[in-house]
Amino acid sequence: MEKTILIKNGTLVTMDKDNSIVKGELLIRGDRIESIGGATSSADVVIDAEGCAVLPGFVQTHVHLCQTLFRGAADDLALIDWLKKRVWPMEAAHNESSIRASARLGVAEMIKGGTTCALTIETVNHTAEAFRVVEETGFRATIGKCMMDKGDEVPSALHEETESSIAESLALLEEWHGRGRIRYCFAPRFAVSCTRELLESVARLARERGVMVHTHASENRTEIEMVESETGQRNVAYLHSLGITGQHVALAHCVHLDDAELGILAQTGTHVAHCPSSNLKLGSGIAPVKKMLERGISVSLGADGAPCNNRLDMFTEMRTAALLQKVSHDANVLPAGRALRMATIDGARALGLNQEIGSLEVGKRADVITVDLACLHSSPRPADIVSAIVYSAQASDVRTVVIDGQLVMHERELLTINEQEIIEEANREFASLIERAGLDG
Ligand SMILES: [Zn+2]
């Protein structure tokens, strides 16, 4: 018999096409949602969600697990300096055990804050460790090895030959893509770090193999000038000319776009991973999310990496995204309901997984969280539960997390990973890494 989990007494915020909110029970059998709103008497595990919202797990569409160890170690720098002075030297100093510590820290933090799935870009080396961590912890992820075969001031450990970058990516794809909750994506870092030849090969191989391309685009003005001076084209227009647009492509950031580029994203169904906290912290600017949504562009949310946020927390991103667009002096822009869709079903759609996850619907995979809305900062009892989730709740209000029918956090205790051990491991591994990198901690 397959194991059953019953979540009772909660309010189910389903995120289905009608945004249905249901008072009642949610029953999980095996890895699937079996019923919604019924009244079941027993199950193998019964979770009391009194005072809680029951939601689909959050889907973050832009994260770097390999960078979690660099939290607080690259503050107050703009993108290109942030990369050259801090992040690249630290990535170059990674070894297998520091990648493992970094990925474990990131996954644990995300689960604790209700994120059940992420689309990630790792570093150039040791990406297999990130896959192993996701497999062991019960997390769901689409992961890509970072590809970079061009650029001045790139540490030698990160500078790849075009052919070996492709060969290593294909080997990881063969080994990991489609293995349970894990999928592979091609992850060229950004146009500045990749030759035309590499990007063209990625465009072709992604289509042939049926996998995603996940890259950064048009985050920062200097980056756009660098691409423009070399190619004579705007960043997104250049990627489009090489075949790196389409429904299987997720572009992180897209802060600075001209009208033609907005048109390209809309026409091709390319997904934008909006990272509002990262864009603010790196001084990159404010992405034109209002315009994107008006043109029907798919926009979802991600925290990006710990060194540019410094949290990996979807509550922070939902709230920041919703507040940031209102700087236009229009308080109706990006209302709470839209921000919550970006954090759930729209993220699932960006990953091509909206038939499987992203909403609470019978037959979907059971990625489910409960969020306590009876805290001081969410009281009195909210009349609008969606508003309470987006504007009042915080990561520490998440009580229970189920991924693929497996209980991975119960009453805030992580069940697949030892929290104290991860913190100690992170401290130890960061101290060694910063010494190998020859940088100040
Ligand atoms: Zn990023």
Boltz pocket constraint, residues with backbone or C-beta under 6 A from the ligand:
constraints:
  - pocket:
      binder: B
      contacts: [[A, 62], [A, 63], [A, 64], [A, 216], [A, 252], [A, 304], [A, 305]]
      max_distance: 6.0
